[in-house]
Amino acid sequence: MVVLTVNGRLQEFPGDDLTISSVVASIGIVSKGLIAEVNGQLFRADDFNSTRVSTGDRVELIQFMGGGG
């Protein structure tokens, strides 16, 4: 089990080998327009499958939305 702080909330995830992509899928967020910050380092969606996270990591998921005028 991996324990992460995701968007300020402590959450547990099954397994030992976790990527940003698997965290996003577990939470149910669409990765389009999403970036992740892991322990202060930014990652684009293209990097989610190859970026591993471990117990104790702090993950912030930020969804960009279009709009404006």
Secondary structure as GFF3:
##gff-version 3
##sequence-region A 1 69
A	DSSP	beta_strand	2	6	.	.	.	ID=ss1
A	DSSP	beta_strand	9	13	.	.	.	ID=ss2
A	DSSP	beta_strand	18	19	.	.	.	ID=ss3
A	DSSP	alpha_helix	20	27	.	.	.	ID=ss4
A	DSSP	beta_strand	34	38	.	.	.	ID=ss5
A	DSSP	beta_strand	41	44	.	.	.	ID=ss6
A	DSSP	three_ten_helix	45	47	.	.	.	ID=ss7
A	DSSP	beta_strand	52	53	.	.	.	ID=ss8
A	DSSP	beta_strand	58	63	.	.	.	ID=ss9
###
